[in-house]
Amino acid sequence: MHTALPSLLSHPLLLLLSLAALLWALTRRPWQLLRRNALQNAWLGAMVLVALLWTLRATLVGGLVIQLLGATLMVTLFGLPLALLSLFVVDVVSLFGLEYLAGHGWAQFDWPSLWVRYVWLALLPALISAALQAMMRRLLPRHPFVFILGHGYFTAGLAALGASAAEAGWRHLTAPGLPWSIADTLTAAVILAFGEAFLTGMLVAIFVVYRPQWVVTFRDEEYLDR
């Protein structure tokens, strides 16, 4: 859930947060995971899916935009470092798609929106997802059903809700006088959270049952050999 406002697109804090996250992810060298042949196809497919999610969006009255994130799915499948790098690639690809659909030329591309979109659609929900999943691994029993519910449904919903609420608060602090209220944004956030939880949970359940080798955070020796 986001909006394109000129006063927000130039905010330097978003740029610094994005660059710091990408630098950290690069130091982890997560691309080594892609040496697994079974994971390469899953990674490419997930990139295409999330790029489509970021290109398809619903615009409400007043310009409020709602779109599915896919950040929790990427974290669950590939871990946080690779998810952060992959989501930035998705950000760039989806921006090209949106600008092309709008009929804009190269000079008209809204390049600063890369950092706005990356922080609210990728970085923050990915960090929330990684934190929640680490907490679940520590506190909850290791069972496939617990993994699917926790890492798929609950984490996706809470991450989307938390990121949307944080964005709404930040937006109203930095850009007063918006045409929608905080209540409107929170209502949209709840709708987004339900959709995100359903999509991510369904895909995680399918992958854990039929393609567990695609889910890096799901280890057979932890969840099955008990």
C-alpha positions in Angstrom: 0.0 0.0 0.0 1.6 3.2 -1.1 1.2 6.4 -3.0 3.5 8.4 -5.3 4.0 11.9 -3.8 6.8 14.1 -4.9 7.6 15.2 -1.4 8.1 11.6 -0.4 10.0 10.4 -3.3 13.0 12.6 -2.6 13.2 11.7 1.1 16.9 10.8 1.6 16.2 8.5 4.6 14.5 6.0 2.3 17.5 6.0 0.0 19.9 5.4 2.9 17.9 2.6 4.3 17.7 0.9 1.0 21.4 1.2 0.3 22.3 0.0 3.7 20.0 -3.1 3.4 21.4 -3.9 -0.1 25.0 -3.5 1.1 24.3 -5.9 4.0 22.7 -8.4 1.8 25.6 -8.3 -0.6 28.1 -9.0 2.2 26.2 -12.2 2.9 26.8 -13.5 -0.7 23.4 -15.2 -0.8 23.7 -16.0 -4.5 25.7 -19.0 -3.5 22.3 -20.6 -2.7 21.5 -20.5 -6.4 24.2 -23.1 -7.1 21.5 -25.6 -6.3 19.9 -26.5 -9.6 16.6 -27.2 -7.9 16.5 -23.7 -6.5 17.3 -21.8 -9.7 13.9 -22.5 -11.3 12.1 -21.7 -8.1 14.0 -18.4 -7.8 13.2 -17.3 -11.4 9.6 -18.3 -11.0 9.2 -16.4 -7.7 10.8 -13.3 -9.3 8.4 -13.3 -12.2 5.4 -13.8 -9.8 6.4 -11.0 -7.4 7.2 -8.7 -10.4 3.6 -9.3 -11.6 2.2 -8.6 -8.1 4.1 -5.3 -8.0 2.9 -4.3 -11.5 -0.8 -5.1 -10.8 -2.3 -2.7 -8.2 -5.6 -1.2 -7.2 -6.0 2.6 -6.9 -8.7 3.7 -4.4 -10.4 7.1 -4.2 -7.9 9.8 -3.5 -4.9 7.9 -5.0 -4.3 5.4 -2.3 -2.7 2.3 -3.9 -3.1 -1.3 -2.7 -1.0 -4.1 -4.0 0.3 -7.5 -2.8 3.9 -7.6 -1.6 5.3 -11.0 -1.9 8.1 -10.1 0.5 7.3 -12.8 3.1 7.2 -15.4 0.4 10.6 -14.4 -0.8 12.0 -14.5 2.7 10.5 -17.9 3.4 11.7 -19.4 0.2 15.2 -18.0 0.0 16.1 -16.4 3.3 16.5 -12.7 4.1 19.7 -11.7 2.2 18.7 -13.2 -1.1 15.2 -11.9 -0.7 16.4 -8.4 -0.2 18.5 -8.5 -3.4 15.8 -10.3 -5.4 13.2 -7.8 -4.4 15.3 -4.9 -5.6 15.5 -6.5 -9.0 11.7 -7.0 -8.9 11.4 -3.3 -8.0 13.4 -2.2 -11.0 11.6 -4.6 -13.4 8.1 -3.7 -12.1 8.9 0.1 -12.4 9.8 -0.5 -16.1 6.5 -2.3 -16.5 4.4 0.4 -14.9 6.1 3.2 -16.8 5.7 1.2 -20.1 2.0 0.7 -19.4 1.6 4.4 -18.7 3.2 5.2 -22.0 6.2 7.1 -20.5 9.5 7.5 -22.2 12.9 6.9 -20.5 13.2 10.5 -19.5 9.8 10.4 -17.8 10.6 7.4 -15.5 9.9 8.0 -11.9 13.3 6.8 -10.7 13.1 8.2 -7.1 10.1 6.0 -6.5 12.4 2.9 -6.6 13.5 3.7 -3.0 10.0 4.5 -1.7 8.6 1.2 -3.2 11.6 -0.8 -2.0 11.4 0.4 1.6 7.6 -0.1 2.0 7.0 -3.0 -0.3 10.2 -5.0 0.3 12.6 -3.9 3.0 10.2 -3.4 6.0 7.9 -6.4 5.4 10.9 -8.6 4.7 12.6 -7.5 8.0 9.3 -8.0 9.9 8.9 -11.4 8.3 12.5 -12.5 9.2 12.1 -11.4 12.8 8.8 -13.1 13.3 10.0 -16.3 11.7 13.2 -16.3 13.9 10.9 -15.9 16.9 8.7 -18.8 15.8 11.6 -21.1 15.3 12.8 -20.4 18.8 9.5 -20.5 20.6 7.2 -22.9 18.7 7.5 -26.7 18.1 9.1 -27.8 14.9 6.2 -29.3 13.0 5.3 -28.8 9.3 1.8 -27.6 10.1 3.2 -25.0 12.5 5.7 -24.0 9.8 3.0 -23.5 7.2 0.7 -21.5 9.5 3.4 -19.5 11.1 5.8 -18.8 8.3 3.1 -18.6 5.6 -0.2 -17.2 6.9 0.5 -15.4 10.1 3.9 -13.9 9.2 2.7 -12.7 5.8 -0.4 -11.0 7.3 1.4 -9.4 10.2 4.3 -8.2 8.0 1.9 -6.6 5.5 -0.1 -5.0 8.3 2.9 -3.7 10.1 4.6 -2.3 7.1 1.4 -0.6 5.9 0.7 0.9 9.3 4.3 2.2 9.5 4.0 3.7 6.1 0.7 5.3 6.9 2.1 6.9 10.0 5.3 8.1 8.3 3.3 9.5 5.3 1.0 11.5 7.5 3.9 12.9 9.5 6.0 13.9 6.5 3.2 14.9 4.1 0.2 16.5 6.0 -3.0 17.3 4.2 -3.4 14.0 2.4 -6.8 13.3 0.8 -7.3 10.3 3.0 -7.3 9.7 6.8 -5.3 7.3 8.9 -8.4 5.2 9.3 -8.7 4.8 5.5 -5.1 3.6 5.3 -5.4 1.2 8.2 -8.6 -0.2 6.6 -6.8 -0.8 3.4 -3.9 -2.3 5.3 -6.2 -4.9 6.9 -7.6 -5.8 3.5 -4.0 -6.1 2.1 -3.0 -8.3 5.1 -5.7 -10.8 4.5 -4.9 -11.1 0.8 -1.2 -11.3 1.5 -1.7 -14.0 4.1 -3.9 -16.1 1.9 -1.6 -16.0 -1.1 1.6 -16.6 0.8 0.2 -19.2 3.0 -1.3 -21.1 0.1 2.0 -21.1 -1.8 4.1 -22.0 1.2 1.8 -25.0 1.9 2.1 -26.2 -1.6 5.8 -25.9 -1.7 6.4 -27.5 1.7 4.3 -30.5 0.6 5.4 -31.0 -3.0 8.7 -29.1 -3.3 10.3 -28.7 0.1 13.7 -28.3 -1.7 12.5 -24.9 -2.8 12.0 -23.6 0.7 15.4 -22.7 2.2 14.0 -22.0 5.7 12.3 -25.4 5.9 14.8 -28.1 6.8 13.8 -31.8 6.7 16.0 -32.7 9.6 14.3 -30.1 11.8 10.7 -30.5 10.8 10.4 -34.2 9.7 13.0 -36.3 11.3 11.5 -36.2 14.8 
